[in-house]
Amino acid sequence: MTTTEETKTAFSFQKRGRWIDHWEPDNAEFWENGGKKTARKNLIFSVFAENLGFSIWVIWGSVVTAMGAAGFDFLAGLGKGNPTAVSNALLLTSTPTLVGAALRIPYTFAIPRFGGRNFTVFSAGMLLLPALGLAWFINQPGTPMWVFMLLAALAGVGGGNFSSSMANINFFFPEGKKGAALGINAAGGNLGVAQTQLFVPLIITLGTHIMAKDAGGYRFGITLAVLMWIPFILIAMFGALRYMDSLSGAKSDGTSYKLALTNRHTWVMAILYIGTFGSFIGFSFAFPTLLKANFPDLAKISWMGTLGNLAFLGALVGSMSRPFGGWIADKLTGAKITLYVFAGMAVSTLLIMASLSAKNFPLYLISFLLLFVLTGVGNGSTYRMIPSIFSAESRRRASESGQDVSVALASAKRQAGAAIGVIGAVGASGGWLLQQALRLSNVHYHSMTPAFWGYAVAYLAMAGLTWWFYLRSSFAVGRAPSLAHANV
């Protein structure tokens, strides 16, 4: 046995975290001799840290609904549909979305630069700043709104955690297992939205019962709801430091990023991801505010108020349907599922408008839950399309130039990985755009109906975009045969 072969098979699992100089997960013997166990160990702690990142990222969606009762005048009257209060609430909930989207690109590059273990400790520790800051200033009744805007912006660091976590886990798993690992990682993070929207209202309600149903009681409840995350953040930091690993060979590929940025399909898919993930995260942030503003009488039902007006259900069903979207896209192709998703989202939006016109809460909730399910399916199907598109393009170019197909496909995988980082960042920014449309519609028309009409039109346009680029029989990448038959 040669020295190289001995190195490949000599790797063994170590419980304690460290720098790993040689990592070859696609080697079956290496994988079984400790590689698999090491990768799974890192996945577990990565999911835990990313889940907390989403929890802090989305926490403002639940906190703003109680801040008016806590004595902050700029949110007073939110439960009565006060246009100024609704606008301020949407401004506070949309700010973390925008910052989180912007941080996704630098967070992707941070893993090769600092190592997965080190950056996971750092990114988890950064969550302490918005949490402790909110816990302090929520107890200062005279605090102006701009301070809370800064704290909301700080919460955006939780959104950046998604990209660093996904980039890190991508290096640990072999090609045949990356899809499942990244799906678990993504779903685990997305579930952080649902758990926050479930537990934060519960803790706020508990705090007001412990103290009193006045401004001081609400401030105490919000403080408890924020501080409850601190022990988990500290556990995530400790777990990452002690048990996670960093890979010396996890290097960034600048060439692949340049190629991905100049490829038109990166930007077409970014637009489609604005429609799916942007809608998921945007409505997740806004849903508690929308429920309270549009159906204020629900607050009179004690158990409904305790459950945050059921807002957590949207993020829950959207998170759970994401893996299904990837699975069914494998069966029917991602482009077909994405087309159906956008058509369904347009119909769901029309049903939401009908429920608002009729003031029908059951129809409103069912329509929104359907919309959330479709965003989750669309998230899975669009991610499924990305590697297929780059693979089909590389095969076409290899055929035209005589390049070795295996070399072309290896390049396609690197470009697809780079494109996913860009597409994820642009898609998350769609959550900010969605909430701003709601806010401006409410300010200028004292109604959210114009915004929902805009969403319906946008979803139909995205369905048309999907068909035009990836399903019509005459489509060609350059002068290549149609991608409609390339399992996109």
N, C-alpha and C positions, 0 to 999 in steps of 0.2 A: 504493500500500500504506500502510495506517495505521501509526502508531507502535506500537500494540499488536501488529499482525500482524508487524511487523519484529522486535519483541522475541521473539515466539514462535519465529520461524525463525532468529534470529541466534545461538541457543545453539550452542556447539561444544564438543566433547570436550576436556578438559584432563587431562593425566596426573596432575599434582600435586593433592593434596586442597585443598579450600577450602569456604567457605560459598557456597551457591547461592541467590540471591534469587528467581529465577523458575524454577519447575519445573512443567511441564505434560505429563506422559507420555502422557495420553490424546489429545493432539494428534499426529496421525500424522506431520506434517512435522517438528515439534519432536523427536519420538522418533527419527526417522531421521537428523536433523541433529546427532547427538551424544548424544541422551538415552539411547538404547539402550546405547551403549558405556559411558556413565557408570554406568548402572544395573548393568550386568554387572560392571564393575570393583568397585563397592561390594559386590555379592553375593559375589564371590570372597573378598575380605578379611573379610567378615562371616562366611562359612562357616568360614574358617580359625580365626578367633577363637572362634566358638561351639563348634567341634569341640574346641578345647583346654579350653573351659569344661566340657564334658561329661567330658572325660578327667580333669580334676582333681576334678570332682564325684564321680565313681565310683571314684576310686583306692583309697578305703578298703576297697572290696569285695575287692580283691586283697591289699592290705597286711595286713589282719587275719589272713589265713590263715598268714602267716609270722611274726607277732609273738610267738607262743608259743615258737617255736624260737629267736627272737632274744633270749629271756631275760625276757619280760614275763609274770609269773606269772598275771595276771588272764586271760590267754588260753592258759595251759598246758593241754594235754589236749584242745584243740579237735579234733584229728585222731582222738581216741578217743571223741568224742561227749560229752565232759564237759559236763553241763547248764549249769554256771556259765560255762564258757568260751564255749559256744554263745550263751548269753544276752548276755554282754558283747560278743561279736563282732557280734551283731545290733543291739545298742544303738549301737555305733560306726558301723555301716553305715547305720542308719536316720536318724541325726542329720543328716548332710548332706542327705538327702532332704527332711526337714521344713524346714530352713532355706532350701534352694533353692526349695521351693514358696512359702514366705512372701515371698521376695524377688522373685518373678515380677511381682507387681502394681506395686511401686514402680519396678522396672526398666523396666516398660512406659511409665510416665509420664516417665522420665528422658530419653527420646529427644527429645520436644518441648521439654523444659526446657533441655537442655545440648547437643543436636545429636548426630547419629549418629556422626560422626567422633570428637568429643571423648569421648563416653561409651564408645565401643568401646575407645579407648586406656585409659581408666580401668578399665573392667571387666576387660580383659585383664591390666592391671597388678595388680589385686586378687588374681589367681591366684597371684602370687608369694608372698603371705603364707602360705597353707596349705602350699604346696610347700616353702618354705624352713624354715617352722616344723617340719614333719614331719621333714625331713632333719636338723635339729638335735637334736630331742628323741628321735628313734629311737636316737641314739647316747648317750643318757643312761639307762642301764639302770634306775636307781631312779625314773624319772619315773612318777608315779601316773596312774591311768586318767583322772582328771578333766581333766588337761592334754590328753590325747589327745582327750577329748570336745570340748574347746574348739577344737582343731585340726580335728576332724571338722566341727564347726559352721562354721568358717571356710571349709572346702571347699564349703559350700553356695552360696557366691557364684558358683560355676561353673554351678549350676542356674538362677540368675537370669539368666545371659547369654542363655538361650534367648528369653526374652520381649523383652529389649531388642533383640536381633538381629532377631527376627521383626517387631517394631514398626517398626524402622528400614527394613527391606527392603520392608515393605508400602507405605511412602510413595514408593518409587522406581519402582515398576512400574505400568503401566496395568492397568485392571480385567481385561482379557482375558488378561493374562499373570501376574497375581498368584499364581494357583493353582500354576503350575509353579515360579515363583521361590520361593514359600514352601515348597513341597514339597522342593525341592533344599536350601534352607536348613535345614529340619527334619531331613531325612535325613542331611545332612552333620554336624549336631550329634550325632544319635543314634549315628552310626558311631564317635564318640569313645568310647562305652562299650565297643564291641567291641575297638577297638584297644588300649585300656588293659588290658582283661582278657587280651589276647593278649601284649602286650609286657612288662607289668610282671612277670608270673611268669617270663618268659624272662630278663629282666635280673636278677631276684633269684637265679635259679638260676646265672646266669653269675657273679654276685658271690660266691656261696658257693664256686664252683669256683676262683675266683681266690684267695680267702683260705683258708677251711677250712669244713668242714661243722659248724660250732659256732655258738654264739650270736653271736660277733663276726663270723663270715662272713655270717650272715643279716642282721645290722645293716648290714654293708657293702653287701650286695645290695639291701636296701630303700633305702638312701641313693642308690645309683646309679639305681634305678628311679624315684625321685622327682626327682632332679636332672636327669635326661635331658629333662624337660619345660621346664626353664628357658630354654634357647636358643630353643625354639619360641615360648614366651610373649613373649620379647623381640622376636623377629621379627614376631609378631602386633602388638605395640604399635607398632613402627616402621612396619610396613606400613599400619596404620590411620592413623597420624599423617601419613604422607607421601602416601598415595594415596586415602584415603576422603574423602567429602564430607559436609557437613551441610546440611540444607535449611531455609531460613528459614521456609518456609511449612508445615513439619510441626508443626501445632498440635494439641494435645489437644482433644477434644470432650467437655466435662463433661456436657452434656445427654444425649449418647448413652450415657455410662456410667450415668447415673441411670436412664435408660429400660431399659437392659440389666439392671441390678441388680434392678429391680422386675418384670421379666418372668419368669414361672415357668419358661419353657423354658430360660432360662440355667441354672437350678439343676437341672432335669431332665437337661440335657446334661452338667452338671458331674458328676452322679452316674454317668452312663454313661461319662464320661471317666476317672473313678476306676477303673472296671472295666477299661478298655483301657490307657491310658497309666500309670495307677497300678500295674497289674500288670506292665507292661513294665519300668518303672524300679525298682519294688520287687523283683521277682525278679532283675533285672540286678545290683542291689547284693548280694542275698542268695545268688545262685547259687553263687559260689565257696565260701562257708561251708557251704551245704547239701551240696554235693558232698563236701567234706572230712569233714563230720560224719556223713553217712549212708553213705559208702563209703570209709572210711579206708584200706582195702587198696590203693586206687588209687595212693596215695603211694609204694608199693613199686615201681611201674612208672616207671622214670626218665623216659621220654619223655612220659608222661601228666602227671607232676608239672611238667615243664618247660613244657607247654602250659596250665598252670593248670587241669588236669583238664577241659579242653575247655569251660570256663565261657564263654569268649568267643563260642562258637558261638550261644548263646542271644541275646545282644544283636545279633550280626551278622544272623541271619535275621529278627529282629524289626525291625531297621532297614531291611533290604532289602525287606521285605514291605509297609512303610508306603505307598510310592507306588502299589503294586498295589491296596491297599485303596481309595485315592481313585479310581483308574482304573475299577475294577469297580463302585464305587458310582455312578459316572457312567452306567454301563450299566443297572444293576438297581435303583437308588436306594439311598441311604445307610442308610435304616431297615431294609430287608430284609437287607442285608449285616451290619449291626450285630446284628440278631436272630440270624442264623446264627452269627455270631462268638461271641456269648455262650453259645449252645447248645454249640458246639464246645469252648469253654473249660471248660465244666462237665464234658464228657466227658473232656477232657485231664486235668483235675484228678483224676477218678476213676481214670484209668489211672496217674497218678503214685502215688496211694495203693496201688494194686494192686502196682506195682513195688516200693514200699517194703516191703510185706508179704512179697513173695517174695524181697526182696533181689536183684532183677534189674536190674543196671546198664544193659544195653542198652535195656530197656523204659523205664527211668527217664529216660535221656537222650533217647530218641525222643519220649516223652510231653511232656517239658519243651520240646523244640524245637518240637513242634506247638503248644504253648501260646504260645511266643514268636512264632511265625509269625502266629497268630490275633490276638495283641495288636497286632502291627504292622498287620495288615489292619483291625482295629477302630479303631486310631488314625486311619487314613486315612478310613474310612467315617464316623466320628463328626464329624470336621472338615468333611467334605462336607455333612453334614446341617445344620450351623449356619446358613450363609447361606441355604439353602433354606427353613428354618423362618421366619426373620425376613422373608424376601421374601414368603412365603405370607401371613404375618400382615399385612404392610403392604398387600398387594393387597386383602385382605379389608376392612381398615379404610378404604382409599381408596374401595372400592366402596360401603361403607355411608355414608360421609360426603360423597362426591362430590369428594374431594381428587384433585388431579392425580397420576396413577399414577407418573410419572417422579420427582416430588418425594418420594413415599412410598418408592419403591425406593432413592433416594439416602439417605434417612434409615435404611432397613433395612440398607444396607451399613455405615453408621457404627455402628449398634447391634450388628451382627454382629461387627465388628472389636473393639468394646469387650467383647462377650460372650466372644470367644475368649481375651482376656487373663485374664478371671475364670475361665473354664472350665479353661484351662491351669494356673492356680495351684492350683485345687481338685483337679484330676486328679493333679497331681504329689504332693499331700499324701497321695493314696491309696497311694503307695509306702511312706510312713512307716507308715500303718495296717496294710498288709500285713505288713511286717516285725515290727511290734509284736505282731501276732496270732501269728506264728511264735514269737517270743521268749516270750510268755506261755504259749503252748501247751507249749513245751519246759520252762519253769520249773515249771508246775503239774501237767503230766501226763507229763513226761519223754518226750514224743512229739509229733511235728508233725502227726499224723493229725487231731486235732480242728480245727487251723487249716485244713487242706485241705478238710475237710468244710464248714467255714464258707465257704471260697471257692466251693465248688461250689454251695452254696445261694444265695450272693450273686450269682453269675453267672446262675443261673436267674431270680432276682428281677429282675435288670437286663434279661434277655430279655423278661420279662413287662412291665416298665416301657416298653421300646421298643415292644412291640406295643400296649399300652394307649394311649400318647400319639400314636403316629405311624403305626400300621398298621391298627387296627380301623376298619371302615367307618363306625362311628357317631361317630368322634372329631370334635370341632369346637373351633376356637379361638374361645372365646366362643360365638357362634351361627353361626359360619362353616361352610361345607361342609368335608368331611373333608380333612385334610392327607394322607391315604393316597394321594390322586391329585394331590398337589402336587409330586411328584418329590423328596420329602424323603429 
